[in-house]
Amino acid sequence: MNNALRYLFFAGPVRFLVLLVLGLNVRRRDKLPVDGPAIIVANHNSHLDTLTLLSLMPLSSLHKVRPVAALDYFMRNKWLAWFATRIIGILPVDRSGGSNPLAKSKAALAEGSVLVLYPEGTRGEPEKLAEFKRGVALLVKENSGVPVVPVLMHGLGKALPKGTRLIVPFICDIFIGDPVPWKGDTKVFMSDLRGAIEALAAEAHFPAWE
Amino acid sequence: MIERIADYLEVPVDVMAAVASVYVILAAASLIVLALGRERQPELAARVKSWWVMVTVFAVAVFINQAVSAVFLAFISYLALKEFFSMIPSRRIDRLAVFAAYLSIPVQYWFAYTAQFGLFSVFIPVWMFLLLPTIMALGGETGGYLKSVGTLSWGLMMTVFTLSHMAYLLFSGDTANVVAGGAGLLFFLVFLTQFNDVAQFTWGKLFGKRKITPTVSPKKTWEGFIGGLVTTIVLAMFIGPWLTPMDWQWSAVAGAIIATAGFLGDIAESAVKRDMGVKDAGALIPGHGGILDRIDSLTFAAPAFTHFFRYFFYP
């Protein structure tokens, strides 16, 4: 029942919104991992980011994809919590430092999930890349065989930036890069990861957005 | 057979035959690609393949049912406007104005669908022209105001107002064109515009030497333009009397207008792309680029032909 709702949601309204209303320009879609264990690392500007990434997945791998999201934000009321965990399929993590957020992600990877991580931590300033948090490196350190695929998204922060509810259509660019290898050092990995996403951003000339 | 299908679809039989001949041209193009070798000409192969898709989508959507055609043509404007807004620099504060610009599409196409020429002609150039700067002024941000008003209004005119003339022709043309109706007029306009694009490109490739606008569109040459112009005029003289109430002389004039306006629309779009520093406006159509790259010539040719034809031939 719940899975059916989830498929219907992604097959119907999400694809309608993402493909018809917004429109995507995806580069190297074949590099997107559809089977776990794998980690997708993307920049984060909009609530549409997760919907869009999930819409790129074949419906058959939908159940494997777990966007890692803040427990305090998405579990703040019953309905949102139901929607976030049952329809979107988020992996809620506690960012206040209670339970260990890494343990949950590790367990999900062990089950063969595709984790979606936003190392900026929050949506932040529209269309600007904020400081990366180290959590992703700590996770990769303990799961060093798992491919970490960088993804750059542009345009969704214009279509639905933080603080608004009105979706204004813009075409969205999604560039997928080669997996970022773990070289044994957290700092090196973080700078490689950031470098990979910045290199994707440099592929196109994005118009100014003030 | 073709008459029975035409009758069933309520499409003038001449238009059916015209669409059928486009498929003959496409088949010939595909044979040429096969002869040249698909691997050696991947760009050309992708382009021809996309033509098959575009012709089919256009023919099915436009000639099957009136309401479907209205929605389809409005959707083309929507795609073009979205591509334009995604290409230009914009201000976050103007999201509401951008949203209002999108909302004008169904309204404009409703006026085209119901053939209300007065409202169709003034809705965007007058009412939207006043509404957009109003919303943006009320937004309260003056830095970059004039530039934003200018780019948004221009984009709306270029993608919605100009292209909606296709719908106006289709829905108002039946009374003016007893020969083949609004569908015949639309076919005449769109086919000749697209044909002219290909003809100018081909003549330019074969004989192009003298550049017309080296800084805007370096591949455009006098040889290409004039070759395309003459070819389009000749073709117009043949199909005009068959699809429209124009005799061969009027059809030649119409062909010249379409070819020239198409060329000018093309370089106007090229100037915008160069200004924005992009090669293509989008990546929607393999081998062609974005939708704006395919319909740039129509943005000028559609209003130019419509107003020419309306002035001389509407009752």
Boltz contact constraints between the chains, C-beta under 6 A:
constraints:
  - contact:
      token1: [A, 25]
      token2: [B, 283]
      max_distance: 6.0
  - contact:
      token1: [A, 168]
      token2: [B, 95]
      max_distance: 6.0
  - contact:
      token1: [A, 168]
      token2: [B, 98]
      max_distance: 6.0
  - contact:
      token1: [A, 168]
      token2: [B, 99]
      max_distance: 6.0
  - contact:
      token1: [A, 169]
      token2: [B, 82]
      max_distance: 6.0
  - contact:
      token1: [A, 170]
      token2: [B, 86]
      max_distance: 6.0
  - contact:
      token1: [A, 171]
      token2: [B, 82]
      max_distance: 6.0
  - contact:
      token1: [A, 171]
      token2: [B, 86]
      max_distance: 6.0
  - contact:
      token1: [A, 205]
      token2: [B, 277]
      max_distance: 6.0
  - contact:
      token1: [A, 207]
      token2: [B, 88]
      max_distance: 6.0
  - contact:
      token1: [A, 207]
      token2: [B, 89]
      max_distance: 6.0
  - contact:
      token1: [A, 208]
      token2: [B, 89]
      max_distance: 6.0
  - contact:
      token1: [A, 210]
      token2: [B, 91]
      max_distance: 6.0
